[in-house]
Amino acid sequence: MKHRQEEDDLYRKFSKHREEENRRIREEIQDEWERELERLTNRFQQEMQVKKRRPESEIGALTLRHQQERADLEKNMTLRRDKKKESLTRKMLEHERAATAALVEKQSHEMMELIQERRSEYMAASSIFLDGEEAPPYPSRAPPPLPPLVSKFHIYTDPAEFADVDKIAISVAQEDQKTFTDLVRQLVGRCASDVEKARTIFRWITVKNLNNIQFDENLRGDSPLGLLRGIKHGTESYHVLFKRLCSYAGLHCVVIKGYSKSAGYQPGVRFEDNRFRNSWNAVYVAGAWRFVQCNWGARHLVNAKDAPKPGNRGKSDSLRYEYDDHYFLTDPREFIYEFYPLQPDWQLLKTPITLHDFEELPFVRSLFFRYGLYFSDPNTKAVMYTDSTGAATMRIAMPAHMQSSLIFHYNLKFYDTEGDGFDGVSLKRFVMQSVVGNVVSFRVHAPCSGAFLLDIFANAVTPREYLTGEPMKFKSVCKFKICCAELQTVMVPLPDCASGEWGPTKATRLFGLVPITHQEALVFAGRELEIQFRMSRPLADFMATLHKNGIDEKRLSKYVQQNVSDDIVSFYITFPEEGQYGLDIYTRERGGPTAIHNGSSEKEKHLLTHCCKYLINSSKRN
């Protein structure tokens, strides 16, 4: 209640200061308006004296000009007033945020002191003595920032381990509490560890959807939503709120300020101003400081059409919440890819990096780490430079358990514009995506000098899900800026094949079709070529289409034949001329829809699923 009174006093101070400043601006603008209007009127009267013997038309024109100048002045003064108010509001908000954060810091310290005092009294009264086999007590003072000795994986491996405490957080979020004490007791009263306490607070914030809460204009501090009035006024952030709740739960927590690769950031951007300033938390649990980013982990509603309307709670069990678990207790070696603290110690790394190092780190998103991806080349940077031929390669490695389910996609566009084509050809055709072993490669061949943006997407699906033909949602895992200073070789686009990876790996992964003759995506051939696969499970129809820049696909259809003998599938290709070709191969599971063999390859393709594709260079010398 003491803290509530202090906060009430602070918000009254904010309100009074805002009223005073708004009144001051109104008076300043009014004074300026009156002076300018008097100057304008005097000038008009003087001009009227000079022209009083002139024709009525000139006097009328002068009157109209005066009216227009008065209207322009009024409009200009209104714009100046609004601009002043906007600037002042921004400055006041910065001051109010700092004052709120300082108050929460003070109150959090007081609450931690009180909790430690009560804890000591309880332990003394209960004669509790810890022996060597029990966990050490929670520290009474906040420890210095040091790297954690174990990773997040050693604390928990699956968010489902928190199913029970997550349910508590979601249930508590459906109601409103009048005091932080009530809220925290409902959240952590049944928690068995400091990790569970931090978890319920994190999940309550990510579920509560604070940004969309409907507040009344006259919000009292002792009302349920008055508890969150700092969110309404913009004076309290998710991070300050998380710190406050942690202190009431007896957990040491700090707010860390620094830079983040947040909305609007692109690889290659320098952190030279305040555009990408951000805040986040570190909470002391499981014997170490660990990062929490409530704002980036915050939920969104799946099937938003089912969301309850303001004032109507709806059926809570019909709603499904999504949140990003990556931002709870994130390992420092992963967190540093997106967040750079102003104080190096709060990187929580054994060897802190510089701001320049941070800028050079590849621009990755949380999904990159959720899938267990990593860069096989330690020299991979956010900005990659092409060689003299305009080529640059990005390689991403997959963990063994994800190789059978991860599907990648990409997009290439010019860095400074939204343009994604060159000379009428999609820039995607200047990227060759292939998979060898556990590494997926994206080799970019710049069609011209300049800067490009490569966005790499991924999705984890089972072969059965892929074969249903339903559209898949890909999410970005990383982005690169590709710089081509000069181009000594004229690059031509790849043949216009189906999108996605090149090579037979996809055929093996999705259809159990194992290549016998050609295991690589790039094939060098003479004027004839035979490609063979072995079926590890029954497949029905097969079809292959040949592509070459400048030649219509239908003209090339007669140059491809296929044959199935037992479990061996063979494709025979003859090339009408030398050059680079693309070969698309399609098939379907036995028992799927039967293709209508009417001679139309387009209709057949719609009934089959793309299996794989090869890039073939044909010449007489091979």
N, C-alpha and C positions, 0 to 999 in steps of 0.2 A: 504493500500500500504506500510505503514511503517512495518507492520508485515510481509508482503511478502518479503521485503528487508532483514529483520532480518533472516527470514528462508532461503533465498537464501545464505546469508553469512554463515549461519550454515552448509548448505549442501556443500558449497565450502570448508569449513574447514574440514568436514568429508572426502570429496574426496581427498583433499591434504594429510591428515593424512594417509589415506589408501594407497595412492601411495607411500608415504615415507616408511611406514612399509613394504609394499611388496618389495620395492627396497632393504631395509635393509636385509630382509630375503633372497632374491636372492643372495646378495653379501656375506652374511654369509655362505650360503650353497656352493656357488662357491669357496670361500676360503677354506672351509673344504674339498671340493671335490679335489681341487688341492693338498692340503697337503697329503691327504690319497692316491691319485694317485701317487704322488712322492714317498711316502713311499713304496707303492706296487711295483713300477717300480725298485727302488733301490734294494729291496730284490730279485726281479727276476734276475736282472743283477748279483748280488753276487752269486746266486745259479747257474747261467749259467757259471760263471767263474770257480766254483768248478767242474762242470760236463762237461766242454767243451771237455774233453778227453773220456767221456763216450759214449756208443753206441747212435746212432741217435734216437733209440726208446725212451730212457730215456729223451733226450733233447726235443723230440716231446711231450712227456707226460708233461714235465715241462711247455712247451709253452701253451699247452691246459689248464693246471691248472691255469696259469696266466690269460689267456683270460676269464676263468670262474670266477675267483676272481674279475676281473675288471668288468664283467657284474653284479656280485652280489653286488659289491660296488655301481655301478651306480643305481641299483634297490633300494638298501637300502637308498641311499642319496635322491632319488626321494620320497620314502615313508616318510623320515624324513622331507623333505621340505613340503610335503602335510600336514603332521600332525602339523607342526609348523604353517602353514598358517591357518589351521582349528582352532587351539587354539587361534591364534591371532585374526582371524575374529570374533570368539565368544566373546572375551574380548572387541574388538572394538564395536561390536553391542550392548553389554550391556552398554558401555559408551555412545554410540550415542542415545540409547533409553532414558537413564537418562537425557542427554542434551536436547533431543527433548521434553521430558515431562516437564523439567524445563522451557523451552522456552514457551510451550503452557500454563503452569501455569501462567507465567508472562503476556503473551498476553491476557489470559482469564481475569485476574484481571484488566488489563488496559481496556479491552472492557466493562466489567461490570461497571467500574467506569464511562466510557464515556456514557454508556446507562443510568445509574442512573442520571448523570448530565443533560442529555437531557430530561429525563422524568420529573425531578424536574422543569426544565425551562418550559416545556410544561404545566404541571399542574398549575404552577404559572401564566403563561400567559393566560390560559383558565379559571382561577378562579375556579378550580375544588376542591370542598371540600367534603369529604366523611362524610355522617351521619351514625348513628348507624345501619341502615338497609342494608347498602352496604357492600360488601366484603372488608376486610382490604387490603391495598395496598401491592404489592409484596415487601418483605424486601430488603432494600438497601445493607445490609451487610449479609453475609452468617450466618444463625443461627447455634447454637451448635447442635451436633448430639443428638437427643432425639427420643424415640419411637413415632411413629405416633398415634394419638388419635383414628383414625378410620381405618378400614381395606380397602383393595383394593375393596372389594364388595360394599362399600358405595360410591366409586368413579364411578365405572361402573360394571355392572353385565354381560355384553355380549360384546365381541370385535366388534360385528356388530354396536355398538353405534358409533364407529370410522370409519364407512364405507366411509364417505366423505373425511375425512382427510387422510385416508389410500390411497384413490384413488389419492390424490394430491401427496403423497410420491412416489407412484408407477409411476406416470406420470413424475415427476421430475427426477426419477432414470433412465428413458429412455434417458435422454439427459445429456450432459456434460457441466459444468459451469466453467468459468475461475477464479472466485474469490469465497471465502467463503461467502462474502457479498451477491453476486448474488444467491448463493445456498440457504442460509438461508432465504433470502427474498422470494424466490419462495416456500420454504417449509412452513414458518410460517406466511406469509403475510395475509392469510385468516383465521388464527386460532383465536378462540374466548376465549381461556383460556390458562394458563400455562401448563395444562395437555395435551391439544391438541398440543401445541408446542413440548413438549417432545415426544409425540406420533409420530408426523410426522418425527422427527429426527431419532427416534428408527426404524420406518418402512423404512425410506430411507436407513439406514445402513443394515437392514435385507434383503432388496430387492436388493440392489446394487451388492451384491455378490462380495465384494472387493477382495477376495482371487483369483478370476478367471479372473480379469481384465488383458487384454493384454497390456503391456507397451512397448513403444519404448525404445531402448537403450539410445538414446540421448534425454532425456526428459527435456524440458524447464519448468521452474517454472511457467511461465505465460501461459502455454498451459492448455486446459481443464483437461487433465489427470495429469498435473503437480500439480494440487490441491491435488492429492492423492499420490504423490510420496513417502511420508512417509510409505505408505502401501507397495509400491514396494521395498523400501530399508529395510523394516522390522524394521524401527526406530519408527514407529507410530502404535499403536494398535487400535483396535476398541474403546477401552475405552478412550484413549487419544483423538481420533477423536470425540467421542460423547461429551466429555467435551468441546472441542474447539467449536463445533457447538452450544452447549447449551449456551456458553458464548456470542456468536454472536446473539443468540436469547434472551439474557437477563435473562437466567436461571442460578441459582447457581448449580454447579455440582462439584463433587469430584471424584477422582480415588482412589479406596480402594484396598490395597494389602493384600493378605493373602493366605490361603490354600483352595483348592476345591477338591471335590470328582469327579475328571474328568476322562478322558480316561485312562484306565489301572488300575484304582483304584478298589480294591476289599474289601469287608467288613473284618475288622480285621487288615488292614494295618495301621501302625503308621506313623505319619507325622514327620519323623526324619531328613529329608533332604529337598532339593529344588525340588524334583520330581513333587510335586503337588502344586507348587506355582502358583498363578493366580491373576488377577486383574479384578475389575468390577467397576460399578459406583453407586453413589447415587445422585439423582437430587431432588431439592427442589421444589415440586409442591403440590397443594391442601393443603397448610399449613403445610407440613411436609417433612422430608427427606424420599425418597422412592428408593428402589433398582431397577437397570436396568442392565441386562447382555446381551449386544448386540451380543456378540460372540456366546453364547449358544442359543440366539433367532434367529440367522441368518437363512435366507431362504435356501431352496433347491428347485430345479425345479422338479415339478411333470411331469412325462413323459419326461425324459431328452432327448429322441431322437428328441423331437420337439425344443430343444434349438437352438437359432440362432448361426451360426458359427461366429468365430471372424471376425469382419469387416462387418458382415451382421446382421442388426438389426432384421430382420424377422418381423412377425406380433405379436405385443405385446399382442393383445387380444386373441391370441391362446395359451398363456402361463398361467399356474396357479402356483402361488407361495405359498409355505407353510412356516410358521414360527411358533415359539413357544411363544404364548402370555403369558405363565406363567412367563417369564423373563422380563416382563414390569410391573413396580410398584409392584414387588413381596412383599408379607407380610413378615416381619422379622421372624415370627414364622415358616414359610415355608422355607425361604431362608437359615436359619441356618442349615438345614439338608444337604446342599451341599456346603456352603461357610462359612469359618471362618476367620474373619479379624484379622490382627495382633494387631490392636487397639480395645480393648473390647467395647469402646463406640459406635463403628460403627457396632456392632451387632444390634443396635437399639431395644434391648430387655430391659424390665424393670429389669430383673434379668439376667445379662450376664452369659454365661457358660464357662467352661474351655476347653482347647484343648483336654484333656482326655474325657470330656463329649461329645465333638464333634465327636471324634473317635468312641464312643460307640453308638451314634445315629444310628438307622437303615439306611441302604444305600437305599435311595429312589430316583426315577426319577420324572421329572415334571409331567408325566402322572398320578402318584399317586395322586397329588393334583388336577389335572384337573378333575379327576373322583370323587373328594371329599372323597377319602379314608382316613382312620385313623386307628391307632392301638388300639384295644379295651383293650389290656393289657398294662398299662403304663410301665411295666417292660421289654417290648420288646427291645432288644438290637441288634446291628449289628452282634454280636457273641452270639449264643445260645448254651447252653450246655445240653447234653442229661442226662437223669436219668440213674439208674443202668440197666434198660432194653434197653437202647440205644434209648429212645424216647424223642423227643422235638417237641413242637407245636407252630406254628406261626399263629396268628389270625388277620385278616384284616376286619375292619367294613366298610360297604357301606352306603351311605346316602339313604334315602327311595326312592328318585326319580330315583336312578340308579339300584335298586335291580332287576328290570325286564329286564334290558338290558345288564348288565355286565356278561361277561363270562371269567373265569380264566383258566390258564394253568400253568404248571411248568416244570422245568427241574432240575435234580439232578446229580451232577458229583463230582468226587474227587476234592478237593480244589487245590492241587498242580500239578495235571495233567489234561489232557483232557479226561481221562477215565470216561466212564459213565456206566460201567457194572461191576458186581461182580459175579464170578463163572458162567459166561455166561448168566447172567440175568440182564436186564436193571435196573439201580438204580431207575428209575421212579416207579418200582413196590414195592419200600420200602417207598413210600409216599402215605398217604391217604388224599385226598382232599374232603372236605364235606362242605355243606352250611346249616346253621341253622339260620333262621330269617335273620338278616342283616349281619351276620358274616360268612366269608369263612375261614375255618381252613385247615392248611397243617400240618399233623402229620407225622413227619419223624421217621422211625425206622432204625437206622444205622445197616447195615449188619456186620460191623466190626469196630474195633477202628480206629480212624483217624479223619481227617477233610474233610468236604464236603461243596459244594457250592450249595445253593438252590436259583434258579432264578425263580421269580414269574412274570407271564405275564398276561395281561388283554386286553380285547377289548369290546367296547360297540356296540352291534348289536341288532336289533329288532328280535323278534321271526320269522318274515317273512323272513328276510335276512338269518337267521340261517338255516331255512328249505329249502332254495334253494339248499343247498349242496355245494355252492361255497367255495373254500378254504378261511379261515379267516387269517388275519395278526394280530398276537399278538405282543405287545410291552412290554418290561420289565417295571414293576412298582417298584420292590424292589428286593434286594438280601440279603441273610444271609449266614454267615459262621456257619456251624453246627459242633461242636466239641464233639467227643465221646472219653473220656479218657480210659475207659475200658468197656467191654461188658460182663455182667454176664449171659445173656440169648441169646441163639442162635435164631436169627430172620430169618424167612422164608419170601420169597416174597409174595405179595398179588396175588391172582389168576389173570391170564392173560386176563383181561377184556378190554373193550374199554377204551381209555384214557379219562381223565377228572374227574369230581367230582362224588362222591358216594352219594347215597341217592335219595329220590323222589323229592327234590326241583326242579331239572331241568325239570322233567316231568310236574310239575304244571306251571312252568314259560313259557315253550315253547309250551306245548300241552294242557294246561288247564286240565291235568289229576291229580285229587286230591286223595291222598292216604287215604284209609279208615282204613286199618288194621295196617300199619307200616309206621310211620312218620320219623323214624330215619334210618341212613345209615347202622348201624350195627344191625343185627337180630340174636337172639339166638333161635334155633329151635330144635325139636326132630328129628325123622326120616322122618316126613312129615311136610309140610308147605303150607299155603294158603295166598297169598297176593292179596288184592283187591284195586281197584281204582274206582273212579266215573268220568265219562267223563262230562266235562262242555260244550263241543262242539263235534260235530260228528267226529269220527276218523274211519279209515278203518281197515286195517289189523294189527294184533299184532303178535309178535313173541318173544320168550325168549330163551336164550341160557345159559347153565350152564357150569361153569369152575371150575376145581380143579387141583392144582399142581400135576403133575405126571400122569394124566389121560387124554386121548385124548378127545377133545370136542365132536367128533361124537359119542363116546360111551355113553356120558351123555345125548344126545338129547332125548332119550326115557323116561327120568325121569322128563321131563317138559311138562305140558299141559296147555292150556289156554282156557277160555270160555268167551263169551260176551253175557250178558243178559240185554236188554234195555240199560241203561247207566252205568252198572256195568261190569268191566273187572276183571276177576279172573285168577290167575296163580296158578297152583297146582304143587308142587315139592315134589318128594320122593328122599331121599338121599341113594345111594347104600352103603355108609359107613360113619362113623363119620369123622369129619374134617372141614376144612374151604373151603367154596365155594364162587364163585362170580356169580351173576345172572345179565345178560344183558337183557334189555327189549327194543324192537324196535317197531315203529309204523309209520304211515303216515297220512297226512291229507286226508280226503275224497275228491275225485276228482283228487288225484295225480296219478302217474303211477301205474298200476295194477301189483301186484307181480305175478310171474309165479310159481305156486305151483307145483313144480316138485320133491319135496322131498329133494332138495338141500338147506340146510339152508344158505350156503355161498351166493348163487345166490339171495335168498330172502333178505338177509341182505343188499345187494348192492342197493336194490330197496326201502328199508325202512330207516328211520332215527333213530339213537340211541336216546332213550328216557330217560333212567336212569339206574342205577345199584345198587345192594345191596351186602353187604358183610355178609355172613351167616355162623354162627358157629353151626354145627349140632352135637348133642351128645344124647345118650340115656337118660341122666339125665334131659334134657329139656322137 
